[in-house]
Amino acid sequence: MVTRADIARQALDLSKATFDNTYLSLAALQQIAEDALVAAAAGAPWVPAEIEGVVRACVGFGQRTRGDLKDTVDRCHGLLHDLIDRTLAGTRNAAVGEPRDLEPAAIH
């Protein structure tokens, strides 16, 4: 029997997989662009060393920010799974002592 909790988990996992695929694709493209930018700044004799340092600092900031975004989404994904488990997965309604998630979900 497919329950609401099962559907919620599947929807959450599909959203997470979509995020992961998009994130990895964009991160790869950004890495290529950042590497080219750093190489251009480092390889040009007319670019002052300070500017190269600024470029490297900004690229590092972007990389750390991407990492923080990914970590936050991963953490939230786990928290949402915990929420589903706590609220929908066979817990009992304390007021009436009945299961809350035993009826099958409607599939259209």
Protein Blocks (a to p, Z undefined) as FASTA:
>chain_A
ZZfklmmmmmmmmmmmmmmmmmmmmmmmmmmmmmmmmmmmmmpmklcfklmmmmmmmmmm
mmmmmmmmmmmmmmmmmmmmmmmmmmmnopacfklopafklbccddZZ
